[in-house]
Amino acid sequence: MGPNEHLAGDVAGRAELAHLLAARRATAALDQAHPHVTFSLLHWVLDTWADESAREVFRQGAALLADRYRELGLNQLLPIDRVWVGVRSTQPDAFGGFHHPNQGYRHEQMASVITRYGRLSDPRLTSPELVALDLLRSYAHDCLHWGSFREYRFQDGHVVRSRYGINRRDPQGRTYSARDQEDAVSTRNLGIVMEGATDREARTIAATVADRLDLAERIALPDRLAFRDTTGRLEPSDFDQAEPGIATRFHLAMAGYEHGVGARYQRFLTETGGADSDTLHGLIVAATIGGDLSGLTGWLDQRHGSRAFPRIFRSSAYTGPDPGQ
């Protein structure tokens, strides 16, 4: 069992859920989705770094995120031996980093699959500090996914995650809020809200470490865009032209993530929180970790009227209870 994990049902049902989840976590073959990539565990990767400046990036970042997450209610971090890092690939065009496809936290296995930033066909590190900073962002991001409240239950003979953070699914599998329109500039989707809040925390930690160590001065021009992304400092003009070469798909994925998650979440905070958007963000993260929405819903009610949460987020197709009930 992980932190903030709840199993629904009677005693026998909870025991069976625990057994099934434990079996899946014990046999997690997390590398199967990337047959061309060689994976290592994060603690092994850190041990192989000869560059002391890269080690210092991750060391300071890990201490910082532990203190910050403790303030938000998360007292444990994702064990680094549950983090698989893709370090090289036999495909010449493979480019790793936060925006590598089909990676991230796997809630059933309680483990994370990420890749090191840069060309995975080349064992040399383009920028050791940026590789460390990108891994720090990925780790900080997935620590929050790992530590978020979740509830599992049986439904039609299958194990389903019926609650995650501030979100729910009804018995038909429909999520509490509808998807955003593709051209939306803001969000009213709880999945995007939680993803945006999670990555804001991760990028803030990366930015703090980068400023402490003056990393901006040491990042070469080809990697500046990734550095601004990792530290949460992207501007719309950064994507006016895609950079040619092997990293183009990575940059396009970066642009898609910023448009679909980062920028929408920031716009939502501004629209809903105004001058108190930082307070709203903190309430969202704390509620996502602990599963108790009373602080968040009370804050929204005070500023936007009674039952503000369902008015802002609830889809007309959703038939279950409101989060927190």
Secondary structure, DSSP 8 states (H G I E B T S, - for coil): --TTEEE-SSHHHHHHHHHHHHHHHHT--TTTT-TTEEEEEHHHHHHH---HHHHHHHHHHHHHHHHHHHHHT------GGGEEEEEEESSTT-EESTT-SS-EEETTTTEEEEE-SEETT--S-S-HHHHHHHHHHHHHHHHHHHHS-EEEEEETTEEEEEEETTEEB-TTS-BSS----TT-SS---HHHHHHHHHHHHHHHHHHHHHHHTTGGGGS-GGGHHHHHHHTT---GGGGSS---STTHHHHHHHHHHIIIIIHHHHHHHHHHHGGGHHHHHHHHHHHHHH---HHHHHHHHHHH-TTHHHHHH--TT--S--TT-
